[in-house]
């Protein structure tokens, strides 16, 4: 997988997509760190064993910029 920079710019872009993500909301991922930019920071322990309700990652500008090919980074 391509290495995604954990930068302020990428966090800002990602935040627009994570906040409206159905899996993010269903598993209350904002409650624990990491709470966004999972493609750079790794999955959330809170999401382990959680519900997959849909994924906004493929629509995110970070996903496009880094030519990522996966989804559900919060659960990995």
CHARMM internal coordinates of N, CA and C (Angstrom, degrees):
IC EDIT
DIST 1 N 1 CA 1.4468
DIST 1 CA 1 C 1.5305
ANGL 1 N 1 CA 1 C 108.86
DIST 1 C 2 N 1.3090
ANGL 1 CA 1 C 2 N 116.40
DIHE 1 N 1 CA 1 C 2 N 144.62
DIST 2 N 2 CA 1.4437
ANGL 1 C 2 N 2 CA 123.11
DIHE 1 CA 1 C 2 N 2 CA 176.68
DIST 2 CA 2 C 1.5218
ANGL 2 N 2 CA 2 C 109.75
DIHE 1 C 2 N 2 CA 2 C -65.74
DIST 2 C 3 N 1.3238
ANGL 2 CA 2 C 3 N 116.64
DIHE 2 N 2 CA 2 C 3 N 139.60
DIST 3 N 3 CA 1.4640
ANGL 2 C 3 N 3 CA 121.59
DIHE 2 CA 2 C 3 N 3 CA 178.45
DIST 3 CA 3 C 1.5255
ANGL 3 N 3 CA 3 C 109.16
DIHE 2 C 3 N 3 CA 3 C -78.15
DIST 3 C 4 N 1.3301
ANGL 3 CA 3 C 4 N 115.94
DIHE 3 N 3 CA 3 C 4 N 120.58
DIST 4 N 4 CA 1.4632
ANGL 3 C 4 N 4 CA 122.61
DIHE 3 CA 3 C 4 N 4 CA 179.28
DIST 4 CA 4 C 1.5220
ANGL 4 N 4 CA 4 C 108.40
DIHE 3 C 4 N 4 CA 4 C -94.80
DIST 4 C 5 N 1.3244
ANGL 4 CA 4 C 5 N 116.44
DIHE 4 N 4 CA 4 C 5 N 131.19
DIST 5 N 5 CA 1.4611
ANGL 4 C 5 N 5 CA 121.28
DIHE 4 CA 4 C 5 N 5 CA 178.36
DIST 5 CA 5 C 1.5224
ANGL 5 N 5 CA 5 C 110.69
DIHE 4 C 5 N 5 CA 5 C -71.34
DIST 5 C 6 N 1.3219
ANGL 5 CA 5 C 6 N 115.73
DIHE 5 N 5 CA 5 C 6 N 132.89
DIST 6 N 6 CA 1.4637
ANGL 5 C 6 N 6 CA 121.92
DIHE 5 CA 5 C 6 N 6 CA 175.54
DIST 6 CA 6 C 1.5268
ANGL 6 N 6 CA 6 C 107.59
DIHE 5 C 6 N 6 CA 6 C -87.15
DIST 6 C 7 N 1.3264
ANGL 6 CA 6 C 7 N 115.30
DIHE 6 N 6 CA 6 C 7 N 74.69
DIST 7 N 7 CA 1.4592
ANGL 6 C 7 N 7 CA 121.68
DIHE 6 CA 6 C 7 N 7 CA -175.18
DIST 7 CA 7 C 1.5233
ANGL 7 N 7 CA 7 C 110.90
DIHE 6 C 7 N 7 CA 7 C -111.33
DIST 7 C 8 N 1.3145
ANGL 7 CA 7 C 8 N 115.45
DIHE 7 N 7 CA 7 C 8 N 162.53
DIST 8 N 8 CA 1.4691
ANGL 7 C 8 N 8 CA 121.13
DIHE 7 CA 7 C 8 N 8 CA 177.27
DIST 8 CA 8 C 1.5266
ANGL 8 N 8 CA 8 C 109.81
DIHE 7 C 8 N 8 CA 8 C -59.77
DIST 8 C 9 N 1.3276
ANGL 8 CA 8 C 9 N 116.74
DIHE 8 N 8 CA 8 C 9 N -43.28
DIST 9 N 9 CA 1.4643
ANGL 8 C 9 N 9 CA 120.44
DIHE 8 CA 8 C 9 N 9 CA -179.78
DIST 9 CA 9 C 1.5250
ANGL 9 N 9 CA 9 C 111.37
DIHE 8 C 9 N 9 CA 9 C -60.50
DIST 9 C 10 N 1.3344
ANGL 9 CA 9 C 10 N 117.42
DIHE 9 N 9 CA 9 C 10 N -45.18
DIST 10 N 10 CA 1.4644
ANGL 9 C 10 N 10 CA 120.39
DIHE 9 CA 9 C 10 N 10 CA 179.21
DIST 10 CA 10 C 1.5222
ANGL 10 N 10 CA 10 C 111.51
DIHE 9 C 10 N 10 CA 10 C -67.39
DIST 10 C 11 N 1.3304
ANGL 10 CA 10 C 11 N 117.87
DIHE 10 N 10 CA 10 C 11 N -37.41
DIST 11 N 11 CA 1.4686
ANGL 10 C 11 N 11 CA 120.28
DIHE 10 CA 10 C 11 N 11 CA 176.67
DIST 11 CA 11 C 1.5270
ANGL 11 N 11 CA 11 C 110.81
DIHE 10 C 11 N 11 CA 11 C -63.40
DIST 11 C 12 N 1.3299
ANGL 11 CA 11 C 12 N 117.16
DIHE 11 N 11 CA 11 C 12 N -38.85
DIST 12 N 12 CA 1.4662
ANGL 11 C 12 N 12 CA 120.66
DIHE 11 CA 11 C 12 N 12 CA 178.44
DIST 12 CA 12 C 1.5216
ANGL 12 N 12 CA 12 C 111.51
DIHE 11 C 12 N 12 CA 12 C -64.34
DIST 12 C 13 N 1.3266
ANGL 12 CA 12 C 13 N 116.44
DIHE 12 N 12 CA 12 C 13 N -44.87
DIST 13 N 13 CA 1.4690
ANGL 12 C 13 N 13 CA 120.72
DIHE 12 CA 12 C 13 N 13 CA 178.55
DIST 13 CA 13 C 1.5224
ANGL 13 N 13 CA 13 C 109.76
DIHE 12 C 13 N 13 CA 13 C -62.76
DIST 13 C 14 N 1.3141
ANGL 13 CA 13 C 14 N 116.51
DIHE 13 N 13 CA 13 C 14 N -49.65
DIST 14 N 14 CA 1.4590
ANGL 13 C 14 N 14 CA 122.13
DIHE 13 CA 13 C 14 N 14 CA -177.64
DIST 14 CA 14 C 1.5263
ANGL 14 N 14 CA 14 C 111.58
DIHE 13 C 14 N 14 CA 14 C -60.51
DIST 14 C 15 N 1.3125
ANGL 14 CA 14 C 15 N 116.99
DIHE 14 N 14 CA 14 C 15 N -41.14
DIST 15 N 15 CA 1.4530
ANGL 14 C 15 N 15 CA 120.98
DIHE 14 CA 14 C 15 N 15 CA -176.97
DIST 15 CA 15 C 1.5180
ANGL 15 N 15 CA 15 C 113.66
DIHE 14 C 15 N 15 CA 15 C -56.69
DIST 15 C 16 N 1.3153
ANGL 15 CA 15 C 16 N 116.44
DIHE 15 N 15 CA 15 C 16 N -29.89
DIST 16 N 16 CA 1.4739
ANGL 15 C 16 N 16 CA 120.33
DIHE 15 CA 15 C 16 N 16 CA 178.58
DIST 16 CA 16 C 1.5268
ANGL 16 N 16 CA 16 C 111.42
DIHE 15 C 16 N 16 CA 16 C -68.91
DIST 16 C 17 N 1.3105
ANGL 16 CA 16 C 17 N 117.19
DIHE 16 N 16 CA 16 C 17 N -26.15
DIST 17 N 17 CA 1.4622
ANGL 16 C 17 N 17 CA 121.42
DIHE 16 CA 16 C 17 N 17 CA -177.78
DIST 17 CA 17 C 1.5228
ANGL 17 N 17 CA 17 C 112.46
DIHE 16 C 17 N 17 CA 17 C -97.64
DIST 17 C 18 N 1.3263
ANGL 17 CA 17 C 18 N 117.60
DIHE 17 N 17 CA 17 C 18 N -39.52
DIST 18 N 18 CA 1.4688
ANGL 17 C 18 N 18 CA 120.40
DIHE 17 CA 17 C 18 N 18 CA 179.49
DIST 18 CA 18 C 1.5264
ANGL 18 N 18 CA 18 C 111.45
DIHE 17 C 18 N 18 CA 18 C -62.09
DIST 18 C 19 N 1.3062
ANGL 18 CA 18 C 19 N 117.34
DIHE 18 N 18 CA 18 C 19 N -42.32
DIST 19 N 19 CA 1.4586
ANGL 18 C 19 N 19 CA 120.72
DIHE 18 CA 18 C 19 N 19 CA -176.66
DIST 19 CA 19 C 1.5150
ANGL 19 N 19 CA 19 C 114.17
DIHE 18 C 19 N 19 CA 19 C -58.90
DIST 19 C 20 N 1.3265
ANGL 19 CA 19 C 20 N 117.23
DIHE 19 N 19 CA 19 C 20 N -29.67
DIST 20 N 20 CA 1.4617
ANGL 19 C 20 N 20 CA 120.37
DIHE 19 CA 19 C 20 N 20 CA -179.89
DIST 20 CA 20 C 1.5335
ANGL 20 N 20 CA 20 C 112.83
DIHE 19 C 20 N 20 CA 20 C -103.84
DIST 20 C 21 N 1.3205
ANGL 20 CA 20 C 21 N 117.15
DIHE 20 N 20 CA 20 C 21 N 7.42
DIST 21 N 21 CA 1.4644
ANGL 20 C 21 N 21 CA 121.37
DIHE 20 CA 20 C 21 N 21 CA -178.03
DIST 21 CA 21 C 1.5288
ANGL 21 N 21 CA 21 C 110.70
DIHE 20 C 21 N 21 CA 21 C -75.39
DIST 21 C 22 N 1.3309
ANGL 21 CA 21 C 22 N 118.70
DIHE 21 N 21 CA 21 C 22 N 129.47
DIST 22 N 22 CA 1.4631
ANGL 21 C 22 N 22 CA 120.33
DIHE 21 CA 21 C 22 N 22 CA -178.66
DIST 22 CA 22 C 1.5327
ANGL 22 N 22 CA 22 C 113.94
DIHE 21 C 22 N 22 CA 22 C -64.03
DIST 22 C 23 N 1.3243
ANGL 22 CA 22 C 23 N 118.50
DIHE 22 N 22 CA 22 C 23 N -33.81
DIST 23 N 23 CA 1.4651
ANGL 22 C 23 N 23 CA 120.75
DIHE 22 CA 22 C 23 N 23 CA 177.99
DIST 23 CA 23 C 1.5260
ANGL 23 N 23 CA 23 C 110.24
DIHE 22 C 23 N 23 CA 23 C -71.57
DIST 23 C 24 N 1.3101
ANGL 23 CA 23 C 24 N 116.83
DIHE 23 N 23 CA 23 C 24 N -39.14
DIST 24 N 24 CA 1.4634
ANGL 23 C 24 N 24 CA 122.52
DIHE 23 CA 23 C 24 N 24 CA 177.78
DIST 24 CA 24 C 1.5249
ANGL 24 N 24 CA 24 C 109.53
DIHE 23 C 24 N 24 CA 24 C -58.99
DIST 24 C 25 N 1.3156
ANGL 24 CA 24 C 25 N 116.55
DIHE 24 N 24 CA 24 C 25 N -46.98
DIST 25 N 25 CA 1.4681
ANGL 24 C 25 N 25 CA 121.18
DIHE 24 CA 24 C 25 N 25 CA -179.30
DIST 25 CA 25 C 1.5276
ANGL 25 N 25 CA 25 C 111.71
DIHE 24 C 25 N 25 CA 25 C -69.05
DIST 25 C 26 N 1.3204
ANGL 25 CA 25 C 26 N 117.49
DIHE 25 N 25 CA 25 C 26 N -45.51
DIST 26 N 26 CA 1.4665
ANGL 25 C 26 N 26 CA 121.55
DIHE 25 CA 25 C 26 N 26 CA -176.13
DIST 26 CA 26 C 1.5206
ANGL 26 N 26 CA 26 C 112.63
DIHE 25 C 26 N 26 CA 26 C -61.81
DIST 26 C 27 N 1.3282
ANGL 26 CA 26 C 27 N 116.13
DIHE 26 N 26 CA 26 C 27 N -30.77
DIST 27 N 27 CA 1.4643
ANGL 26 C 27 N 27 CA 120.44
DIHE 26 CA 26 C 27 N 27 CA -177.38
DIST 27 CA 27 C 1.5280
ANGL 27 N 27 CA 27 C 112.84
DIHE 26 C 27 N 27 CA 27 C -104.78
DIST 27 C 28 N 1.3385
ANGL 27 CA 27 C 28 N 117.31
DIHE 27 N 27 CA 27 C 28 N 7.77
DIST 28 N 28 CA 1.4660
ANGL 27 C 28 N 28 CA 123.67
DIHE 27 CA 27 C 28 N 28 CA 178.22
DIST 28 CA 28 C 1.5329
ANGL 28 N 28 CA 28 C 111.47
DIHE 27 C 28 N 28 CA 28 C 49.93
DIST 28 C 29 N 1.3401
ANGL 28 CA 28 C 29 N 116.24
DIHE 28 N 28 CA 28 C 29 N 50.52
DIST 29 N 29 CA 1.4518
ANGL 28 C 29 N 29 CA 120.99
DIHE 28 CA 28 C 29 N 29 CA -174.73
DIST 29 CA 29 C 1.5224
ANGL 29 N 29 CA 29 C 113.22
DIHE 28 C 29 N 29 CA 29 C -72.05
DIST 29 C 30 N 1.3249
ANGL 29 CA 29 C 30 N 117.80
DIHE 29 N 29 CA 29 C 30 N -13.31
DIST 30 N 30 CA 1.4640
ANGL 29 C 30 N 30 CA 119.11
DIHE 29 CA 29 C 30 N 30 CA 177.56
DIST 30 CA 30 C 1.5316
ANGL 30 N 30 CA 30 C 111.77
DIHE 29 C 30 N 30 CA 30 C -71.42
DIST 30 C 31 N 1.3251
ANGL 30 CA 30 C 31 N 117.29
DIHE 30 N 30 CA 30 C 31 N -13.06
DIST 31 N 31 CA 1.4678
ANGL 30 C 31 N 31 CA 121.91
DIHE 30 CA 30 C 31 N 31 CA -174.62
DIST 31 CA 31 C 1.5282
ANGL 31 N 31 CA 31 C 113.63
DIHE 30 C 31 N 31 CA 31 C -76.84
DIST 31 C 32 N 1.3205
ANGL 31 CA 31 C 32 N 119.10
DIHE 31 N 31 CA 31 C 32 N -21.90
DIST 32 N 32 CA 1.4671
ANGL 31 C 32 N 32 CA 121.59
DIHE 31 CA 31 C 32 N 32 CA -176.16
DIST 32 CA 32 C 1.5179
ANGL 32 N 32 CA 32 C 110.88
DIHE 31 C 32 N 32 CA 32 C -134.71
DIST 32 C 33 N 1.3186
ANGL 32 CA 32 C 33 N 116.23
DIHE 32 N 32 CA 32 C 33 N 154.58
DIST 33 N 33 CA 1.4675
ANGL 32 C 33 N 33 CA 121.06
DIHE 32 CA 32 C 33 N 33 CA 175.60
DIST 33 CA 33 C 1.5127
ANGL 33 N 33 CA 33 C 110.26
DIHE 32 C 33 N 33 CA 33 C -89.70
DIST 33 C 34 N 1.3270
ANGL 33 CA 33 C 34 N 119.48
DIHE 33 N 33 CA 33 C 34 N 146.27
DIST 34 N 34 CA 1.4488
ANGL 33 C 34 N 34 CA 123.77
DIHE 33 CA 33 C 34 N 34 CA -6.24
DIST 34 CA 34 C 1.5221
ANGL 34 N 34 CA 34 C 110.04
DIHE 33 C 34 N 34 CA 34 C -69.89
DIST 34 C 35 N 1.3212
ANGL 34 CA 34 C 35 N 116.51
DIHE 34 N 34 CA 34 C 35 N 146.79
DIST 35 N 35 CA 1.4599
ANGL 34 C 35 N 35 CA 119.32
DIHE 34 CA 34 C 35 N 35 CA -177.83
DIST 35 CA 35 C 1.5209
ANGL 35 N 35 CA 35 C 112.76
DIHE 34 C 35 N 35 CA 35 C -118.35
DIST 35 C 36 N 1.3199
ANGL 35 CA 35 C 36 N 117.29
DIHE 35 N 35 CA 35 C 36 N 9.53
DIST 36 N 36 CA 1.4670
ANGL 35 C 36 N 36 CA 123.37
DIHE 35 CA 35 C 36 N 36 CA 170.82
DIST 36 CA 36 C 1.5097
ANGL 36 N 36 CA 36 C 109.19
DIHE 35 C 36 N 36 CA 36 C -172.30
DIST 36 C 37 N 1.2928
ANGL 36 CA 36 C 37 N 117.25
DIHE 36 N 36 CA 36 C 37 N 175.73
DIST 37 N 37 CA 1.4614
ANGL 36 C 37 N 37 CA 125.20
DIHE 36 CA 36 C 37 N 37 CA -176.60
DIST 37 CA 37 C 1.5342
ANGL 37 N 37 CA 37 C 111.38
DIHE 36 C 37 N 37 CA 37 C 51.28
DIST 37 C 38 N 1.3026
ANGL 37 CA 37 C 38 N 114.63
DIHE 37 N 37 CA 37 C 38 N 47.59
DIST 38 N 38 CA 1.4678
ANGL 37 C 38 N 38 CA 121.72
DIHE 37 CA 37 C 38 N 38 CA -178.03
DIST 38 CA 38 C 1.5260
ANGL 38 N 38 CA 38 C 112.11
DIHE 37 C 38 N 38 CA 38 C -62.36
DIST 38 C 39 N 1.3318
ANGL 38 CA 38 C 39 N 117.78
DIHE 38 N 38 CA 38 C 39 N -27.62
DIST 39 N 39 CA 1.4668
ANGL 38 C 39 N 39 CA 120.50
DIHE 38 CA 38 C 39 N 39 CA 179.22
DIST 39 CA 39 C 1.5234
ANGL 39 N 39 CA 39 C 111.51
DIHE 38 C 39 N 39 CA 39 C -65.74
DIST 39 C 40 N 1.3298
ANGL 39 CA 39 C 40 N 118.29
DIHE 39 N 39 CA 39 C 40 N -21.68
DIST 40 N 40 CA 1.4651
ANGL 39 C 40 N 40 CA 122.21
DIHE 39 CA 39 C 40 N 40 CA 176.87
DIST 40 CA 40 C 1.5207
ANGL 40 N 40 CA 40 C 112.26
DIHE 39 C 40 N 40 CA 40 C -103.68
DIST 40 C 41 N 1.3338
ANGL 40 CA 40 C 41 N 116.35
DIHE 40 N 40 CA 40 C 41 N -34.22
DIST 41 N 41 CA 1.4573
ANGL 40 C 41 N 41 CA 120.77
DIHE 40 CA 40 C 41 N 41 CA -171.77
DIST 41 CA 41 C 1.5157
ANGL 41 N 41 CA 41 C 114.27
DIHE 40 C 41 N 41 CA 41 C -97.96
DIST 41 C 42 N 1.3182
ANGL 41 CA 41 C 42 N 117.34
DIHE 41 N 41 CA 41 C 42 N -15.32
DIST 42 N 42 CA 1.4551
ANGL 41 C 42 N 42 CA 120.88
DIHE 41 CA 41 C 42 N 42 CA -176.67
DIST 42 CA 42 C 1.5085
ANGL 42 N 42 CA 42 C 111.46
DIHE 41 C 42 N 42 CA 42 C 99.17
DIST 42 C 43 N 1.3041
ANGL 42 CA 42 C 43 N 115.31
DIHE 42 N 42 CA 42 C 43 N 169.65
DIST 43 N 43 CA 1.4560
ANGL 42 C 43 N 43 CA 121.79
DIHE 42 CA 42 C 43 N 43 CA -176.77
DIST 43 CA 43 C 1.5119
ANGL 43 N 43 CA 43 C 113.43
DIHE 42 C 43 N 43 CA 43 C -70.10
DIST 43 C 44 N 1.3115
ANGL 43 CA 43 C 44 N 115.01
DIHE 43 N 43 CA 43 C 44 N 165.69
DIST 44 N 44 CA 1.4472
ANGL 43 C 44 N 44 CA 122.32
DIHE 43 CA 43 C 44 N 44 CA 178.34
DIST 44 CA 44 C 1.5262
ANGL 44 N 44 CA 44 C 109.57
DIHE 43 C 44 N 44 CA 44 C -93.77
DIST 44 C 45 N 1.3145
ANGL 44 CA 44 C 45 N 116.93
DIHE 44 N 44 CA 44 C 45 N 131.80
DIST 45 N 45 CA 1.4689
ANGL 44 C 45 N 45 CA 119.96
DIHE 44 CA 44 C 45 N 45 CA 175.55
DIST 45 CA 45 C 1.5204
ANGL 45 N 45 CA 45 C 109.54
DIHE 44 C 45 N 45 CA 45 C -60.95
DIST 45 C 46 N 1.3245
ANGL 45 CA 45 C 46 N 116.82
DIHE 45 N 45 CA 45 C 46 N -30.20
DIST 46 N 46 CA 1.4603
ANGL 45 C 46 N 46 CA 121.76
DIHE 45 CA 45 C 46 N 46 CA 179.27
DIST 46 CA 46 C 1.5359
ANGL 46 N 46 CA 46 C 111.27
DIHE 45 C 46 N 46 CA 46 C -65.65
DIST 46 C 47 N 1.3335
ANGL 46 CA 46 C 47 N 117.39
DIHE 46 N 46 CA 46 C 47 N -28.79
DIST 47 N 47 CA 1.4654
ANGL 46 C 47 N 47 CA 121.36
DIHE 46 CA 46 C 47 N 47 CA -178.64
DIST 47 CA 47 C 1.5188
ANGL 47 N 47 CA 47 C 112.80
DIHE 46 C 47 N 47 CA 47 C -83.47
DIST 47 C 48 N 1.3205
ANGL 47 CA 47 C 48 N 117.97
DIHE 47 N 47 CA 47 C 48 N -16.00
DIST 48 N 48 CA 1.4602
ANGL 47 C 48 N 48 CA 120.82
DIHE 47 CA 47 C 48 N 48 CA -179.16
DIST 48 CA 48 C 1.5216
ANGL 48 N 48 CA 48 C 109.46
DIHE 47 C 48 N 48 CA 48 C -57.98
DIST 48 C 49 N 1.3010
ANGL 48 CA 48 C 49 N 115.94
DIHE 48 N 48 CA 48 C 49 N 121.76
DIST 49 N 49 CA 1.4614
ANGL 48 C 49 N 49 CA 120.86
DIHE 48 CA 48 C 49 N 49 CA -178.28
DIST 49 CA 49 C 1.5216
ANGL 49 N 49 CA 49 C 113.42
DIHE 48 C 49 N 49 CA 49 C 76.96
DIST 49 C 50 N 1.3324
ANGL 49 CA 49 C 50 N 116.64
DIHE 49 N 49 CA 49 C 50 N 7.07
DIST 50 N 50 CA 1.4632
ANGL 49 C 50 N 50 CA 120.99
DIHE 49 CA 49 C 50 N 50 CA -179.26
DIST 50 CA 50 C 1.5147
ANGL 50 N 50 CA 50 C 112.41
DIHE 49 C 50 N 50 CA 50 C -78.14
DIST 50 C 51 N 1.3172
ANGL 50 CA 50 C 51 N 114.93
DIHE 50 N 50 CA 50 C 51 N -175.94
DIST 51 N 51 CA 1.4578
ANGL 50 C 51 N 51 CA 121.92
DIHE 50 CA 50 C 51 N 51 CA -178.37
DIST 51 CA 51 C 1.5229
ANGL 51 N 51 CA 51 C 110.77
DIHE 50 C 51 N 51 CA 51 C -92.24
DIST 51 C 52 N 1.3303
ANGL 51 CA 51 C 52 N 116.36
DIHE 51 N 51 CA 51 C 52 N 133.79
DIST 52 N 52 CA 1.4614
ANGL 51 C 52 N 52 CA 121.43
DIHE 51 CA 51 C 52 N 52 CA 171.51
DIST 52 CA 52 C 1.5236
ANGL 52 N 52 CA 52 C 107.22
DIHE 51 C 52 N 52 CA 52 C -88.15
DIST 52 C 53 N 1.3187
ANGL 52 CA 52 C 53 N 116.02
DIHE 52 N 52 CA 52 C 53 N 113.18
DIST 53 N 53 CA 1.4647
ANGL 52 C 53 N 53 CA 121.70
DIHE 52 CA 52 C 53 N 53 CA -176.04
DIST 53 CA 53 C 1.5210
ANGL 53 N 53 CA 53 C 112.87
DIHE 52 C 53 N 53 CA 53 C -114.16
DIST 53 C 54 N 1.3147
ANGL 53 CA 53 C 54 N 117.29
DIHE 53 N 53 CA 53 C 54 N 6.41
DIST 54 N 54 CA 1.4574
ANGL 53 C 54 N 54 CA 122.37
DIHE 53 CA 53 C 54 N 54 CA -174.56
DIST 54 CA 54 C 1.5174
ANGL 54 N 54 CA 54 C 108.13
DIHE 53 C 54 N 54 CA 54 C 127.17
DIST 54 C 55 N 1.3301
ANGL 54 CA 54 C 55 N 117.00
DIHE 54 N 54 CA 54 C 55 N 155.57
DIST 55 N 55 CA 1.4592
ANGL 54 C 55 N 55 CA 120.76
DIHE 54 CA 54 C 55 N 55 CA -175.14
DIST 55 CA 55 C 1.5262
ANGL 55 N 55 CA 55 C 110.10
DIHE 54 C 55 N 55 CA 55 C -134.86
DIST 55 C 56 N 1.3310
ANGL 55 CA 55 C 56 N 116.13
DIHE 55 N 55 CA 55 C 56 N 128.30
DIST 56 N 56 CA 1.4641
ANGL 55 C 56 N 56 CA 121.64
DIHE 55 CA 55 C 56 N 56 CA 177.40
DIST 56 CA 56 C 1.5192
ANGL 56 N 56 CA 56 C 113.25
DIHE 55 C 56 N 56 CA 56 C -91.07
DIST 56 C 57 N 1.3183
ANGL 56 CA 56 C 57 N 118.29
DIHE 56 N 56 CA 56 C 57 N -7.23
DIST 57 N 57 CA 1.4745
ANGL 56 C 57 N 57 CA 120.60
DIHE 56 CA 56 C 57 N 57 CA -174.90
DIST 57 CA 57 C 1.5303
ANGL 57 N 57 CA 57 C 113.56
DIHE 56 C 57 N 57 CA 57 C -52.43
DIST 57 C 58 N 1.3202
ANGL 57 CA 57 C 58 N 120.25
DIHE 57 N 57 CA 57 C 58 N -47.13
DIST 58 N 58 CA 1.4667
ANGL 57 C 58 N 58 CA 119.04
DIHE 57 CA 57 C 58 N 58 CA -177.69
DIST 58 CA 58 C 1.5268
ANGL 58 N 58 CA 58 C 114.12
DIHE 57 C 58 N 58 CA 58 C -61.41
DIST 58 C 59 N 1.3198
ANGL 58 CA 58 C 59 N 118.92
DIHE 58 N 58 CA 58 C 59 N -18.04
DIST 59 N 59 CA 1.4615
ANGL 58 C 59 N 59 CA 122.76
DIHE 58 CA 58 C 59 N 59 CA 179.10
DIST 59 CA 59 C 1.5276
ANGL 59 N 59 CA 59 C 111.99
DIHE 58 C 59 N 59 CA 59 C -89.97
DIST 59 C 60 N 1.3192
ANGL 59 CA 59 C 60 N 117.65
DIHE 59 N 59 CA 59 C 60 N -11.04
DIST 60 N 60 CA 1.4588
ANGL 59 C 60 N 60 CA 123.78
DIHE 59 CA 59 C 60 N 60 CA -173.34
DIST 60 CA 60 C 1.5261
ANGL 60 N 60 CA 60 C 111.55
DIHE 59 C 60 N 60 CA 60 C -76.80
DIST 60 C 61 N 1.3239
ANGL 60 CA 60 C 61 N 116.73
DIHE 60 N 60 CA 60 C 61 N 142.24
DIST 61 N 61 CA 1.4587
ANGL 60 C 61 N 61 CA 121.99
DIHE 60 CA 60 C 61 N 61 CA 178.09
DIST 61 CA 61 C 1.5186
ANGL 61 N 61 CA 61 C 113.07
DIHE 60 C 61 N 61 CA 61 C -63.16
DIST 61 C 62 N 1.3201
ANGL 61 CA 61 C 62 N 118.18
DIHE 61 N 61 CA 61 C 62 N -29.81
DIST 62 N 62 CA 1.4651
ANGL 61 C 62 N 62 CA 121.45
DIHE 61 CA 61 C 62 N 62 CA 176.87
DIST 62 CA 62 C 1.5282
ANGL 62 N 62 CA 62 C 109.18
DIHE 61 C 62 N 62 CA 62 C -66.30
DIST 62 C 63 N 1.3051
ANGL 62 CA 62 C 63 N 116.52
DIHE 62 N 62 CA 62 C 63 N -43.31
DIST 63 N 63 CA 1.4678
ANGL 62 C 63 N 63 CA 122.32
DIHE 62 CA 62 C 63 N 63 CA 178.50
DIST 63 CA 63 C 1.5270
ANGL 63 N 63 CA 63 C 109.76
DIHE 62 C 63 N 63 CA 63 C -58.23
DIST 63 C 64 N 1.3137
ANGL 63 CA 63 C 64 N 116.64
DIHE 63 N 63 CA 63 C 64 N -44.16
DIST 64 N 64 CA 1.4562
ANGL 63 C 64 N 64 CA 121.72
DIHE 63 CA 63 C 64 N 64 CA -179.67
DIST 64 CA 64 C 1.5271
ANGL 64 N 64 CA 64 C 111.20
DIHE 63 C 64 N 64 CA 64 C -69.25
DIST 64 C 65 N 1.3295
ANGL 64 CA 64 C 65 N 117.61
DIHE 64 N 64 CA 64 C 65 N -48.15
DIST 65 N 65 CA 1.4645
ANGL 64 C 65 N 65 CA 122.30
DIHE 64 CA 64 C 65 N 65 CA -177.23
DIST 65 CA 65 C 1.5247
ANGL 65 N 65 CA 65 C 112.06
DIHE 64 C 65 N 65 CA 65 C -57.82
DIST 65 C 66 N 1.3291
ANGL 65 CA 65 C 66 N 116.35
DIHE 65 N 65 CA 65 C 66 N -40.71
DIST 66 N 66 CA 1.4658
ANGL 65 C 66 N 66 CA 120.42
DIHE 65 CA 65 C 66 N 66 CA -177.18
DIST 66 CA 66 C 1.5301
ANGL 66 N 66 CA 66 C 113.22
DIHE 65 C 66 N 66 CA 66 C -94.13
DIST 66 C 67 N 1.3289
ANGL 66 CA 66 C 67 N 115.80
DIHE 66 N 66 CA 66 C 67 N 4.77
DIST 67 N 67 CA 1.4690
ANGL 66 C 67 N 67 CA 121.59
DIHE 66 CA 66 C 67 N 67 CA 178.21
DIST 67 CA 67 C 1.5298
ANGL 67 N 67 CA 67 C 111.66
DIHE 66 C 67 N 67 CA 67 C 54.80
DIST 67 C 68 N 1.3244
ANGL 67 CA 67 C 68 N 114.92
DIHE 67 N 67 CA 67 C 68 N 44.98
DIST 68 N 68 CA 1.4619
ANGL 67 C 68 N 68 CA 120.40
DIHE 67 CA 67 C 68 N 68 CA 178.92
DIST 68 CA 68 C 1.5184
ANGL 68 N 68 CA 68 C 109.41
DIHE 67 C 68 N 68 CA 68 C -74.18
DIST 68 C 69 N 1.3035
ANGL 68 CA 68 C 69 N 117.14
DIHE 68 N 68 CA 68 C 69 N 154.23
DIST 69 N 69 CA 1.4603
ANGL 68 C 69 N 69 CA 120.64
DIHE 68 CA 68 C 69 N 69 CA -175.71
DIST 69 CA 69 C 1.5256
ANGL 69 N 69 CA 69 C 113.17
DIHE 68 C 69 N 69 CA 69 C -125.33
DIST 69 C 70 N 1.3093
ANGL 69 CA 69 C 70 N 117.46
DIHE 69 N 69 CA 69 C 70 N 0.09
DIST 70 N 70 CA 1.4541
ANGL 69 C 70 N 70 CA 120.14
DIHE 69 CA 69 C 70 N 70 CA -176.47
DIST 70 CA 70 C 1.5286
ANGL 70 N 70 CA 70 C 110.61
DIHE 69 C 70 N 70 CA 70 C -108.21
DIST 70 C 71 N 1.3055
ANGL 70 CA 70 C 71 N 115.74
DIHE 70 N 70 CA 70 C 71 N -171.69
DIST 71 N 71 CA 1.4585
ANGL 70 C 71 N 71 CA 122.44
DIHE 70 CA 70 C 71 N 71 CA 177.32
DIST 71 CA 71 C 1.5306
ANGL 71 N 71 CA 71 C 108.63
DIHE 70 C 71 N 71 CA 71 C -151.61
DIST 71 C 72 N 1.3158
ANGL 71 CA 71 C 72 N 116.96
DIHE 71 N 71 CA 71 C 72 N -179.56
DIST 72 N 72 CA 1.4631
ANGL 71 C 72 N 72 CA 123.26
DIHE 71 CA 71 C 72 N 72 CA -179.93
DIST 72 CA 72 C 1.5351
ANGL 72 N 72 CA 72 C 111.94
DIHE 71 C 72 N 72 CA 72 C 51.18
DIST 72 C 73 N 1.3266
ANGL 72 CA 72 C 73 N 117.22
DIHE 72 N 72 CA 72 C 73 N 44.31
DIST 73 N 73 CA 1.4674
ANGL 72 C 73 N 73 CA 121.52
DIHE 72 CA 72 C 73 N 73 CA 178.92
DIST 73 CA 73 C 1.5299
ANGL 73 N 73 CA 73 C 110.83
DIHE 72 C 73 N 73 CA 73 C -61.46
DIST 73 C 74 N 1.3046
ANGL 73 CA 73 C 74 N 117.31
DIHE 73 N 73 CA 73 C 74 N -27.42
DIST 74 N 74 CA 1.4800
ANGL 73 C 74 N 74 CA 120.68
DIHE 73 CA 73 C 74 N 74 CA -179.13
DIST 74 CA 74 C 1.5172
ANGL 74 N 74 CA 74 C 111.50
DIHE 73 C 74 N 74 CA 74 C -65.08
DIST 74 C 75 N 1.3295
ANGL 74 CA 74 C 75 N 117.42
DIHE 74 N 74 CA 74 C 75 N -22.32
DIST 75 N 75 CA 1.4545
ANGL 74 C 75 N 75 CA 121.44
DIHE 74 CA 74 C 75 N 75 CA -175.46
DIST 75 CA 75 C 1.5289
ANGL 75 N 75 CA 75 C 112.55
DIHE 74 C 75 N 75 CA 75 C -103.25
DIST 75 C 76 N 1.3162
ANGL 75 CA 75 C 76 N 117.15
DIHE 75 N 75 CA 75 C 76 N 3.91
DIST 76 N 76 CA 1.4753
ANGL 75 C 76 N 76 CA 119.78
DIHE 75 CA 75 C 76 N 76 CA -176.23
DIST 76 CA 76 C 1.4921
ANGL 76 N 76 CA 76 C 111.81
DIHE 75 C 76 N 76 CA 76 C -100.95
END
COOR INIT
IC SEED 1 N 1 CA 1 C
IC BUILD
